[in-house]
Amino acid sequence: MLPPTHKALVQEVYAEPLVVKEIATPQPDPGSVVIKIIAVPIISYAREVYNGNRKYSYPTPLVVGTSAIGRVAAVGVDTVKLKEGDLVYTDCVVRGRDDEEAIILTGLADGSTDGSRKLFAQAWKDSTCAEYARVPLENTFALDEARLCGSPDTGGLGYSREQLCWILQALVPYGGLRSIDLQAGETILIAPSTGGFGSAAVVVALAMGARVVAAGRNAEALAKTKALNDRVETVQITGDVEEEVAAIKKAARGNIDAFLDISPPEAQHSTHLKAGIMSLRQAGRVSLMGGLLEDVPFPHRFIMRRNITLKGQWMYSREEILAFLRLVTSGVLNFRDIVKVQGKFALEAWGKAFDVAWESGRLGELVVLTP
Ligand SMILES: NC(=O)c1ccc[n+]([C@@H]2O[C@H](COP(=O)([O-])OP(=O)(O)OC[C@H]3O[C@@H](n4cnc5c(N)ncnc54)[C@H](OP(=O)(O)O)[C@@H]3O)[C@@H](O)[C@H]2O)c1
């Protein structure tokens, strides 16, 4: 039985502070399920999104949130497999069922088309930073709880439920790495590699069988990344393209096969983008996942002569979520000893959670809200 009301973290007015409110509990309708939220990951720059600095577009009032770990609390008439009590991962990338151009991130971004804005405002405005959330059925994936959270003594992988929130962190770069068809044995440059999504990219690329050249500015964070695996080499972003190209090629023992850029807006003028491209082999591939807000110049002649592919990528597909969950459930990608929950916060402590997330956001550092 769902309670008539529940607590939710709401932004009443765009860029204004959030408030915890008691709101009506949603009922599942066709195409949705209602889940009881266990934990929601807080991305390192959540503060910058909800204070308006990043200029993300969404309507208010809004129940904020993103992907989450929860338990199925009530199912709709067209739910055939999920059942009450199942542990699930629900994903924030919602697509228009009748419009492939309509893509939104629940609780975060209403996309860039009339259809996406309609989808957000009319169907999925209430996200997961709440005790209960109504989420799209096709976005909600049953997790093998005994395998993932069971004790290693009985064949489990020993994750805590909160740790599983890192799936969001890793799925983003997985989408980029899949989009350029990263192969086992290839060498990929990841830059910058010391932030939340960047460091997750290193872990994921290793699980996909690649050698990684991890670039960044922070020597201490790079040293921790290097310690992950002997297939990781690190390179300092120095601000000098030629110096960086030489260092990347030295670390890669030749040209790199592929390059994942996952820059934040602050890296708009960073040299690593050009250095990464100029280090590619013939027919090398680039995944552009960074959140740069302005145009960037490209070494056009180099790209043309070398048959380089530049591939933009926003998030990932449903099929990639399923493939990624197989990587985790099989144990091929094991992040249990890499990811540490830095802080678990109640909805009321959202401000503290955002601050800790902003100060964290390094390799394996995870901050969650536990409504
Ligand atoms: N395409 C997509 O689907 C998608 C999805 C999610 C996020 N994103 C984008 O990915 C970005 C990065 O995510 P994140 O979690 O790694 O961010 P983060 O935790 O904020 O980390 C920022 C990273 O950028 C580096 N950096 C900051 N300023 C720099 C500069 N001026 N020059 C070079 N490097 C700089 C930081 O390096 P230091 O360690 O040296 O500070 C750190 O590695 C986000 O800001 C977002 O825009 C894209």
PDBQT file of the ligand as one rigid body, heavy atoms in Angstrom, charges set to zero:
ROOT
HETATM    1  N1  LIG A 401      27.783  13.840 -22.801  1.00  0.00    +0.000 N 
HETATM    2  C1  LIG A 401      27.173  13.386 -21.733  1.00  0.00    +0.000 C 
HETATM    3  O1  LIG A 401      26.289  12.525 -21.797  1.00  0.00    +0.000 OA
HETATM    4  C2  LIG A 401      27.600  13.892 -20.383  1.00  0.00    +0.000 A 
HETATM    5  C3  LIG A 401      27.030  13.323 -19.244  1.00  0.00    +0.000 A 
HETATM    6  C4  LIG A 401      27.447  13.764 -17.997  1.00  0.00    +0.000 A 
HETATM    7  C5  LIG A 401      28.388  14.781 -17.900  1.00  0.00    +0.000 A 
HETATM    8  N2  LIG A 401      28.900  15.334 -19.037  1.00  0.00    +0.000 N 
HETATM    9  C6  LIG A 401      29.900  16.414 -18.964  1.00  0.00    +0.000 C 
HETATM   10  O2  LIG A 401      31.086  15.878 -18.402  1.00  0.00    +0.000 OA
HETATM   11  C7  LIG A 401      31.693  16.887 -17.633  1.00  0.00    +0.000 C 
HETATM   12  C8  LIG A 401      32.748  16.304 -16.715  1.00  0.00    +0.000 C 
HETATM   13  O3  LIG A 401      32.145  15.473 -15.749  1.00  0.00    +0.000 OA
HETATM   14  P1  LIG A 401      32.928  15.094 -14.409  1.00  0.00    +0.000 P 
HETATM   15  O4  LIG A 401      31.969  14.355 -13.547  1.00  0.00    +0.000 OA
HETATM   16  O5  LIG A 401      34.217  14.445 -14.714  1.00  0.00    +0.000 OA
HETATM   17  O6  LIG A 401      33.161  16.555 -13.803  1.00  0.00    +0.000 OA
HETATM   18  P2  LIG A 401      33.856  16.982 -12.465  1.00  0.00    +0.000 P 
HETATM   19  O7  LIG A 401      33.717  15.939 -11.425  1.00  0.00    +0.000 OA
HETATM   20  O8  LIG A 401      33.367  18.371 -12.181  1.00  0.00    +0.000 OA
HETATM   21  O9  LIG A 401      35.385  17.032 -12.874  1.00  0.00    +0.000 OA
HETATM   22  C9  LIG A 401      35.857  18.017 -13.731  1.00  0.00    +0.000 C 
HETATM   23  C10 LIG A 401      37.084  17.493 -14.432  1.00  0.00    +0.000 C 
HETATM   24  O10 LIG A 401      37.508  18.465 -15.390  1.00  0.00    +0.000 OA
HETATM   25  C11 LIG A 401      38.833  18.866 -15.096  1.00  0.00    +0.000 C 
HETATM   26  N3  LIG A 401      39.001  20.299 -15.362  1.00  0.00    +0.000 N 
HETATM   27  C12 LIG A 401      38.362  21.334 -14.773  1.00  0.00    +0.000 A 
HETATM   28  N4  LIG A 401      38.746  22.491 -15.308  1.00  0.00    +0.000 NA
HETATM   29  C13 LIG A 401      39.678  22.188 -16.244  1.00  0.00    +0.000 A 
HETATM   30  C14 LIG A 401      40.457  22.950 -17.131  1.00  0.00    +0.000 A 
HETATM   31  N5  LIG A 401      40.367  24.298 -17.160  1.00  0.00    +0.000 N 
HETATM   32  N6  LIG A 401      41.311  22.316 -17.952  1.00  0.00    +0.000 NA
HETATM   33  C15 LIG A 401      41.404  20.965 -17.934  1.00  0.00    +0.000 A 
HETATM   34  N7  LIG A 401      40.700  20.180 -17.116  1.00  0.00    +0.000 NA
HETATM   35  C16 LIG A 401      39.833  20.778 -16.277  1.00  0.00    +0.000 A 
HETATM   36  C17 LIG A 401      39.027  18.540 -13.636  1.00  0.00    +0.000 C 
HETATM   37  O11 LIG A 401      40.403  18.387 -13.483  1.00  0.00    +0.000 OA
HETATM   38  P3  LIG A 401      41.239  18.737 -12.151  1.00  0.00    +0.000 P 
HETATM   39  O12 LIG A 401      41.281  17.434 -11.428  1.00  0.00    +0.000 OA
HETATM   40  O13 LIG A 401      42.527  19.156 -12.656  1.00  0.00    +0.000 OA
HETATM   41  O14 LIG A 401      40.473  19.814 -11.432  1.00  0.00    +0.000 OA
HETATM   42  C18 LIG A 401      38.247  17.241 -13.532  1.00  0.00    +0.000 C 
HETATM   43  O15 LIG A 401      38.975  16.154 -14.069  1.00  0.00    +0.000 OA
HETATM   44  C19 LIG A 401      30.516  17.539 -16.953  1.00  0.00    +0.000 C 
HETATM   45  O16 LIG A 401      30.825  18.837 -16.518  1.00  0.00    +0.000 OA
HETATM   46  C20 LIG A 401      29.447  17.527 -18.023  1.00  0.00    +0.000 C 
HETATM   47  O17 LIG A 401      29.450  18.751 -18.720  1.00  0.00    +0.000 OA
HETATM   48  C21 LIG A 401      28.531  14.905 -20.275  1.00  0.00    +0.000 A 
ENDROOT
TORSDOF 0
